[in-house]
């Protein structure tokens, strides 16, 4: 422990000492500070505790946010300026992507695949420049309607949830391929807002070796809710139409799916983390058609954000009046309107290869693979649940 | 000697097309429409009445070698709600009936609209020609689908004739007087609160060029015609320096009612478009039909607002 403390500066040691209420800290030298802080830490350590992720990777939200920002900053070249000029003569002032003449907005990178911040960093200070580009519409949006500027602004805001509120601990991100298509199949948690889809996108954008975009597909309800509908599109998600999913996979992007669908969303609290039926295995069919591997993802924490008290058929009837096309039988009634600050864990499992691309996926293989993915996610969830010491 | 019959000649696109065909050598142009054209034609113009049989007799009398069917516009603001059934669908039936009796005919070009796909929350983000979309259709969209299905029937019956169906994305421009262009050029544009659709458009000049291209290079099939790229409606209005006045659904309907006398009110299928948007795949247009639009989406919006800087 002394070794770690020695690496810190005097200022940081002094603030640690203050937090631990070490007396006489202002007049101590660095060696003395290290000694007393170490002694205090040893004394305050609890005798035994389950090895849950109490503090993921040993860092606070602020530190994690900073390290993610620094890593993303390496992908752009701040010394130079993008050489793009619109037809009205508006010059782009953003930093270009490393080894490229253009910035991320104007062809420096494939915006549908890589999440490289156009302004070089995430933060409120980058917003004026980004919003100028947004208003000029100086860049192209991609086929599914991803708007890189809006996505970047939402990414920055979402990071407060990711790092500070839900404190997501994402493991096994090395299993997400660095390039090429893959289907990320995750379990769906019970909440009004699909936080798990958001966290899945943010995990790959912030913590994966290469910041890639996960193109999440969902039900048509997300295309119908005012305001949410266009932000959903602009952040890179789409309605789960076969054409859109195949577009993402054929062009080598990551596709995020929640095979449980609405059933996973609307279940009573007693069934938390019990995976529902995986539909007809449509996501496996997509993977087999394109030859993309399937990466099962276990998400722990999504079920406790809005704990469901019970499910109601009455409420489902009301929803069907507003959205007649929805096939909901039961709606969950939540305990709380404000999301609870649950500590999340996310585990990306070993990819499952489905073999070369085929136009006619074998029906039994589809069901078999879907069941295998479900088993893997369920097993990972069970282990994570057993190891978890605290929800918050 | 080409004998070209243009129906719907009094529309903006029709007038430009007839003018350009008249200047061609070795071509005789016959134009038909239910309203008088706003510019004078040098060629023969026939004002068709509501009696579709009379119109069919005229088509047979003209004996065209090429038919360009542009009369698929939604003119219900002018002729009442029944217009789609009485004119678009029945007119097409009469025309196709006449085509079945003509021996000389070689090419039939039908101007359709991407409205055949409808627009709704369950449509794919990019619609291809072969996609069957699950969106609920308005009366005009159903009418267009009916027209297209009779084209498909006729295709089977007449294997020697080339049938080209051009599905145009909404046509906008600085001079065209259709309702979407007028709507977009309002000083303050009422839009639906909480929705920001993706739109793909065609410039007015590109629309005329696409029809000329289809006449010169007949190619059977269905093609989406649209410019490259897509824009969110909010960005279109920002590029045009228009005020984006977001209104709740009810207030939006009131605003549409107020705008009706000015011709800037949107028919139901365009209201759907303003809510859910639509983008089409134009790969077949460039690869199979061989047509390249001159302006991309962003520059055509600037052109429609007279803000496109002159080429250096």
Interface residues (C-beta under 8 A of the other chain):
Chain A: X87 X88 X89 X134 X135 X136 X137 X140 X141 X143 X144 X145 X147 X220 X221 X223 X224 X225 X226 X227 X228 X229 X230 X233 X234 X238 X239 X241 X242 X243 X244 X247 X325
Chain B: X121 X122 X123 X124 X125 X126 X128 X131 X192 X193 X194 X195 X196 X197 X198 X229 X230 X231 X232 X235 X236 X238 X239 X276 X279 X298 X299 X302 X307 X308 X309
